[in-house]
Amino acid sequence: MSGDPSKQYWYNTNTGDVEFGYVSPAPDRVGPFETKAEAEHALETLRANSAKWAEEDAAND
């Protein structure tokens, strides 16, 4: 990721909206994402990362 986070896209976990910049309070947003499309798929990305990390943790146990 590059650039100023205040000028990137965020996914609002309360509303499901994509926002540009610091619109919502930090606890309500996930990101930053470089494109609106990436932010629109934030939940899918989070689920995929979570599953990958869980597999890695299980492999390390």
MDAnalysis code that builds the backbone (N, CA, C; Angstrom):
import MDAnalysis as mda
import numpy as np

u = mda.Universe.empty(183, n_residues=61, atom_resindex=np.repeat(np.arange(61), 3), trajectory=True)
u.add_TopologyAttr("name", ["N", "CA", "C"] * 61)
u.add_TopologyAttr("resid", np.arange(1, 62))
u.add_TopologyAttr("resname", ["MET", "SER", "GLY", "ASP", "PRO", "SER", "LYS", "GLN", "TYR", "TRP", "TYR", "ASN", "THR", "ASN", "THR", "GLY", "ASP", "VAL", "GLU", "PHE", "GLY", "TYR", "VAL", "SER", "PRO", "ALA", "PRO", "ASP", "ARG", "VAL", "GLY", "PRO", "PHE", "GLU", "THR", "LYS", "ALA", "GLU", "ALA", "GLU", "HIS", "ALA", "LEU", "GLU", "THR", "LEU", "ARG", "ALA", "ASN", "SER", "ALA", "LYS", "TRP", "ALA", "GLU", "GLU", "ASP", "ALA", "ALA", "ASN", "ASP"])
u.atoms.positions = np.array([
    [0.836, -1.175, 0.000],
    [0.000, 0.000, 0.000],
    [0.879, 1.234, 0.000],
    [0.417, 2.192, -0.687],
    [1.182, 3.427, -0.717],
    [0.241, 4.603, -0.576],
    [0.827, 5.714, -0.271],
    [0.025, 6.924, -0.210],
    [-0.524, 7.215, 1.165],
    [-1.175, 8.321, 1.216],
    [-1.785, 8.834, 2.436],
    [-3.088, 8.082, 2.724],
    [-3.195, 7.397, 3.877],
    [-4.418, 6.651, 4.188],
    [-5.677, 7.515, 4.201],
    [-5.513, 8.804, 4.455],
    [-6.694, 9.673, 4.460],
    [-7.210, 9.917, 3.044],
    [-6.433, 9.478, 2.063],
    [-6.834, 9.635, 0.664],
    [-6.964, 8.277, -0.017],
    [-7.374, 7.278, 0.776],
    [-7.606, 5.942, 0.260],
    [-9.010, 5.506, 0.645],
    [-9.371, 4.309, 0.213],
    [-10.719, 3.790, 0.444],
    [-10.771, 2.917, 1.692],
    [-11.907, 2.978, 2.349],
    [-12.145, 2.223, 3.574],
    [-13.504, 1.547, 3.473],
    [-13.648, 0.420, 4.144],
    [-14.924, -0.282, 4.211],
    [-15.519, -0.060, 5.592],
    [-16.740, 0.450, 5.631],
    [-17.426, 0.695, 6.893],
    [-18.153, -0.585, 7.297],
    [-17.735, -1.179, 8.411],
    [-18.312, -2.448, 8.846],
    [-19.727, -2.305, 9.400],
    [-20.121, -1.112, 9.790],
    [-21.485, -0.898, 10.296],
    [-22.492, -0.727, 9.175],
    [-22.110, 0.025, 8.160],
    [-23.055, 0.349, 7.089],
    [-22.864, -0.498, 5.839],
    [-21.677, -1.080, 5.671],
    [-21.375, -1.832, 4.457],
    [-20.999, -0.932, 3.297],
    [-20.803, 0.337, 3.577],
    [-20.453, 1.303, 2.530],
    [-18.949, 1.431, 2.372],
    [-18.535, 1.788, 1.165],
    [-17.144, 2.129, 0.901],
    [-17.036, 3.639, 1.045],
    [-16.024, 4.064, 1.769],
    [-15.822, 5.495, 2.019],
    [-14.438, 5.910, 1.540],
    [-14.324, 7.144, 1.145],
    [-13.029, 7.680, 0.735],
    [-12.534, 8.599, 1.840],
    [-11.402, 8.240, 2.419],
    [-10.846, 9.046, 3.506],
    [-11.421, 8.649, 4.849],
    [-11.090, 9.456, 5.836],
    [-11.509, 9.189, 7.212],
    [-12.909, 9.732, 7.462],
    [-13.920, 9.044, 6.941],
    [-15.303, 9.484, 7.111],
    [-15.858, 8.998, 8.445],
    [-15.671, 7.729, 8.730],
    [-16.216, 7.102, 9.938],
    [-15.146, 6.955, 11.000],
    [-15.557, 6.756, 12.251],
    [-14.587, 6.514, 13.321],
    [-13.778, 5.244, 13.035],
    [-12.552, 5.205, 13.488],
    [-11.634, 4.089, 13.243],
    [-12.226, 2.716, 13.591],
    [-12.934, 2.555, 14.715],
    [-13.461, 1.211, 15.033],
    [-14.490, 0.699, 14.018],
    [-15.044, 1.597, 13.216],
    [-16.087, 1.225, 12.264],
    [-15.567, 0.973, 10.857],
    [-14.266, 1.110, 10.640],
    [-13.776, 0.970, 9.268],
    [-12.611, 0.001, 9.180],
    [-12.490, -0.616, 7.993],
    [-11.423, -1.563, 7.685],
    [-10.692, -1.023, 6.465],
    [-9.378, -1.094, 6.508],
    [-8.604, -0.618, 5.369],
    [-7.271, -0.098, 5.841],
    [-6.620, 0.653, 5.038],
    [-7.098, 1.269, 3.797],
    [-6.879, 0.361, 2.589],
    [-7.618, 0.663, 1.538],
    [-7.508, -0.012, 0.259],
    [-7.179, 1.026, -0.803],
    [-6.400, 0.608, -1.783],
    [-5.978, 1.550, -2.817],
    [-7.079, 1.857, -3.817],
    [-8.007, 0.902, -4.011],
    [-9.083, 1.135, -4.974],
    [-10.439, 0.906, -4.318],
    [-11.443, 1.480, -4.928],
    [-12.803, 1.289, -4.436],
    [-13.206, -0.179, -4.559],
    [-12.797, -0.820, -5.653],
    [-13.137, -2.225, -5.873],
    [-12.555, -3.113, -4.773],
    [-11.320, -2.850, -4.366],
    [-10.716, -3.623, -3.276],
    [-11.517, -3.436, -1.996],
    [-11.914, -2.212, -1.716],
    [-12.687, -1.932, -0.500],
    [-14.060, -2.600, -0.555],
    [-14.655, -2.679, -1.740],
    [-15.966, -3.325, -1.880],
    [-15.893, -4.804, -1.534],
    [-14.725, -5.410, -1.672],
    [-14.537, -6.829, -1.381],
    [-13.800, -7.055, -0.065],
    [-13.858, -6.075, 0.810],
    [-13.112, -6.130, 2.077],
    [-13.472, -7.352, 2.905],
    [-14.744, -7.668, 3.040],
    [-15.137, -8.793, 3.882],
    [-14.633, -10.113, 3.315],
    [-14.672, -10.257, 1.996],
    [-14.145, -11.466, 1.367],
    [-12.645, -11.588, 1.630],
    [-11.943, -10.478, 1.518],
    [-10.499, -10.462, 1.757],
    [-10.200, -10.820, 3.202],
    [-10.960, -10.260, 4.123],
    [-10.750, -10.558, 5.547],
    [-11.008, -12.029, 5.850],
    [-12.073, -12.576, 5.275],
    [-12.380, -13.997, 5.497],
    [-11.266, -14.891, 4.947],
    [-10.796, -14.565, 3.751],
    [-9.725, -15.363, 3.129],
    [-8.448, -15.285, 3.955],
    [-8.097, -14.094, 4.405],
    [-6.890, -13.941, 5.228],
    [-7.030, -14.685, 6.546],
    [-8.196, -14.601, 7.146],
    [-8.432, -15.269, 8.420],
    [-8.298, -16.781, 8.268],
    [-8.863, -17.328, 7.196],
    [-8.765, -18.766, 6.954],
    [-7.314, -19.176, 6.721],
    [-6.584, -18.367, 5.961],
    [-5.178, -18.664, 5.689],
    [-4.366, -18.653, 6.981],
    [-4.595, -17.652, 7.824],
    [-3.856, -17.557, 9.083],
    [-4.208, -18.712, 10.016],
    [-5.484, -19.116, 10.025],
    [-5.880, -20.242, 10.863],
    [-5.192, -21.521, 10.413],
    [-5.083, -21.717, 9.087],
    [-4.376, -22.892, 8.565],
    [-2.906, -22.861, 8.950],
    [-2.300, -21.683, 8.856],
    [-0.884, -21.544, 9.215],
    [-0.676, -21.825, 10.701],
    [-1.583, -21.302, 11.539],
    [-1.490, -21.556, 12.972],
    [-1.627, -23.047, 13.283],
    [-2.570, -23.710, 12.613],
    [-2.784, -25.133, 12.837],
    [-1.546, -25.932, 12.404],
    [-0.912, -25.507, 11.334],
    [0.274, -26.199, 10.849],
    [1.440, -26.012, 11.805],
    [1.461, -24.910, 12.512],
    [2.550, -24.629, 13.452],
    [2.353, -25.289, 14.814],
    [1.165, -25.782, 15.078],
    [0.884, -26.413, 16.395],
    [1.328, -27.846, 16.440],
])
